[in-house]
Amino acid sequence: MKKEKGIFIIFIVLCSVVSIGNPNFLSAANLQNTTRLIGIFGIFSIGSGIVIITRGIDLSVGSIFALEGVLLSMLLVSQKIAWPIAVMTVLLLTLAIGWCHGIMISKLKIQPFIITLCGLLVYRGLARFFSNDITMGFGYGEGFTALQRLATGNLFGVPSPFILLLVVGAAAWVFLHRSVYGRYLFAVGQNEEAAFFSGINVKRMLLAAYIISALLAGIAGILLAFYTNAIAPSSHGNFYELYGIAAAVLGGCSLRGGEGSIIGIVLGAAMLQVIQNLVNLLGIPSSLNFAVMGVVILTGVLADKFIRRNKY
């Protein structure tokens, strides 16, 4: 918990600095929008973090968002399919994607970087093909206003995506930190061979990690699609996998595997959104967003290396 407390203190200090630099940070509209984005980004960052704990990586998240958004728009707007069926369809698709990733990584022993990089290219290409490279959306939500309210509305003044993040985060915390399967995931990340000889079904745990990551990406992808209400297949979700990786690293997950926490990942996602908010409020060019992201990931990696060196 020491690491999480340190991250939380840094988060509070960062929020204080941002609010002093620009009082608009504390405005109701800005806080609500920031909280909504923390909910969306936090959900898929948890999935990215779980994969990183197993010493893996998922580079396909952003392209999954594009493919999922295009298909969801086609099902709801073009085909007029009932929204529960449409949502179930796209979530089953993301589960199938996660299963394929996990099978190729665990059974065929192909590097996660290669598999998910190929996924990044394939899913983006499919999204552009299915949509004829045309921007798609949901209009005014005729026929699926309940789903739209769930994705973009509020509950007691709190954005629905943030409430969903709390639910997902609580379930993930129990799974990772209070179940035997969570301990298995950490063991696989620390030393896959030792985990195997300890009787852990390594293949099954790797498969589970990538299925969870894809499912959470699917949930976040639905929220993101309605938040933007415009899915440009060539750019929707571009580089969002980096946000998930950066949030996990910033939250204490080691890219060497075997280390991390759900609370840390959520705090990392929140810190990223505050940093993004700072960039916007201070009028810093948005073109520097990726530069900020690169610095965040590099800082996290250097901090991890420094901590490990001093530990041993």
N, C-alpha and C positions, 0 to 999 in steps of 0.2 A: 504493500500500500504506500510505501514511501515515495515510489516513483509517481504514482497517481496524485499524491498530495502536492508534489513538486510541480507537476503539470497543471494542476488546478490553480496553484498560486500564480504561476506564469500567466494563465488564462485571465485571472482576476486583474493582474497588473496590466496586461494588454488591453483589456476592456476599459480600465481606468485611463490609460494613456489615450486611447481612441476617443473616449468621451470628453476628455480635456481638450484634445486637439480639435474636435468638432462636436459641439453639444447636440447636433442633429442625430448623433448616434443613439441617443436615449429617447428619441421621439417614438411615439407609439407605433407609427406606421413602419419606421425602420426596424424597430425591435421585432415587430410581428413578421416582417419579410425575412429578416435574418434568421429568426427562429424556424420559419418554414423551410428555409434552405438547409439549416442545420439538420432538420428532420430527414429531408430527402438524402442529403449527402452522408449523414450518419448511418443510415440503413445499409447502403451498399458498401460503405467503408468497413462496417463490421464483417461483411463477407470477405472483402479484400484482406482484412487483418487475419481472419481465421486461416486463409490460404497461406499467408506469409508466415504464420506460426508453424506451419508444416514445412517450411523452407521452400515454398512454392511462390508463384506469382500469377496474377490473372490480368492480362493486357486486353482482354476482349470486352470489358464492361461497357465502354463508350459505344462500341459498335452494336452491342446487344440492345442498348437504349434506342439506337436508330432503327434497327430491325423491328423491335417490339413496338415502337411508336407508330411506324408505318403500318404494320399489321393491325394494330388496335384501331387506328383511324379507318382502315379499309373495312374492318368488321363492323364497327359502330356506325360509320357515316355512309359508306358505300353499300354494304350488305344489309344494314339495318338489323343486325343480329342483337338479341337481348344482351345487355351489358354483363350479367353474371357469366353467360356462356363465353362472351368475348374475353373477359378477364381470365377465366379459367383456361381458355385456349392459349393465350400468350404466356401465362404462368407455366403451363405444361410444356410449352416450347422451351422456355428458359431452363426448366428442369431437365429436359432432354439434352440441351446444350451442355449443362453442367455434368450430366452423366457421361456424355461423349468425351468431354475433357478428362474427367476422372478415369475413365476406362483406358484411354490412350496413355495417360500419365502413369497410372498404377500398374496396368497389365502389360502394356507395350514398352514401358520404361522410356518414353520420349520426354525430353526436357519440357517442363511447364512453359518456359519462355517461348519455345518453338510452337507448341500446340496453341497457346492463347494468342500468339502473334498471328498465326494463320487464321484463327477465329476472328481477330480484329479485321483482317482483310476480307474474309469470306462474308461475314455478317453485314459489313458496310456495303459490300458489292451487291448482296441480295436486297438490302434495303433500297438501294438506288434502282435496281432492276424492277422490283415490284411496284415502285412508285413512279417509274419512268423519269426519275430524277426531279420530280415535282414536289414542292413543299405541300405537306398535308397538315390537316388540323381537325378540330372537333366542332367548329362553329359555335353555336349557342347551346349545344348540348341537348338538343331535342331528343327525347326518348331515353336519356341516361343522365338526367340532372342529379339523381341520387349519387351516382358515381363521381360526377364532377364536384359535388359538394364535399364528398368524402376526401377527394384529392386536394381541393383548393379551399375548402371551407374552414371554419373554426368551431371548436367545442369549448363553451364557456370562455370565449375570448382567446383560447390557445389554438394555434394552427393544428389542424388534424395530422399533418405529416410528423409534427414533433411528438404528438401523443402516440402515434404509431411507432416512432423511434423508441420511446420509453418502453412500450410493450415488447418490441423486438429485442431491445437491449437487455431487458430483464430476462427474457427467455434464453438469449444467447449467454448471459452471465451464468445462469444456472447450468446450462449445458457445458460451458467451458471451464467453470471454476468449481462446480459442485457435483459433477458427475464423473464416473469413471472414464467415459468416452472423451471428456475434455482432457483428462490426464494422459490418455492415450495420444491425443493430438500433440500435446507438448512433448511427449516422449518421442514421437515420430520426428518432430522438428529438431530435437536435440541430437538424436542419433538414430537414423532409420534402421541400421543394421542391428544395433543393440535392442531396439524396440521389437524387431522381428524375433530375435532369439529369446526375448522375454515372454513370448507367447502372444504378442499383440498382432492382430490382423492388419498389417500396414496397408495393404491394398484397399481394404474396406474403409479405413480411416481417411486415406487420401481421396477416395471416391466421395465420401461424405463431405469432405471439406469443399470440393469443387461444386458439388450439388448445392450445398448451402450458399456458397458465393453466388452462383447463378440465380438461385431463387430470390435472394435478397436484392440482386441486381434487377430482377424482374419486377419486384414490388416497387423499388425506387424508380424504375423506368416508367411505370404507369403514372406515378406521382409527378415525375418530371415532364412527361408528355402533356399532362393537363396543366401544369404550371406554365409551360411555355406556350401551349396551344398552337404551336407551329413546329412541325417536324420537317426540317430540311434534311433529307437523307444523307447529303454529302457532309454535313457539319453537325447535325444534332448529336450531342454527347461526345463530340471530339475531345480526346485527351482526358475524359472524365476518369478513366482508369488511373491516371496520375494523381487525381485528387484523392481517390481511395487509398492508393499506396502512400501518398504523403501524409494523410490523416493517420494511418496505421503507424507509420514510422515516427511521426511527431508524437503519437500517443504512447510510444514505448515499445512497439513491436520491432524485433530485430530481424533484419533481412537475412541473418544467418539461421533463423528459425528457432523454435523452442522457447520463445519469450514474447510476452504481450498480455494485454488485459482488455476486456470489453469497455470498462470505464475509461481507460486510457485512450482507446480508439475513438470513443464518442467525444471526449475532450479534445482530441486531435482534430476531429471534424469541425467542432465548434470553433477552435482556434483558427483554422483555415478560413472559415467564413468571416470571422472578425477581421482577419488580415485582409481578405478580399473587400470587406466593407470599408476598411481604412483606406485602401487604394482608391475606392470610388469616392469616398467623402473628401479626401484630400486632393481630388482632381488629378491623380497620377494616371498617365495614359494606360488604358486597359491592355495595350500591347505588352506591358511589363508583367502581366499576370503570370505568364509561364516562367518568367525569370524569377519571380517570387517563389513559385512552386519549386523550381530547381534548387534555389537556395535553401528552402525548407527541407527538402529531401536530403541534400548534401549535409546540412547541419545535423539532421537526425542520424545519418550514417556515421559522421565523425564523432558525435556524442556517444553512440553505441560502441564504437571502437575504443574511445577513451575510457568508458566505464569498464569494458571487458578487460582492457589492459591493466587497469588499476585493481580490478577484482582478483586477478590471478598473479 
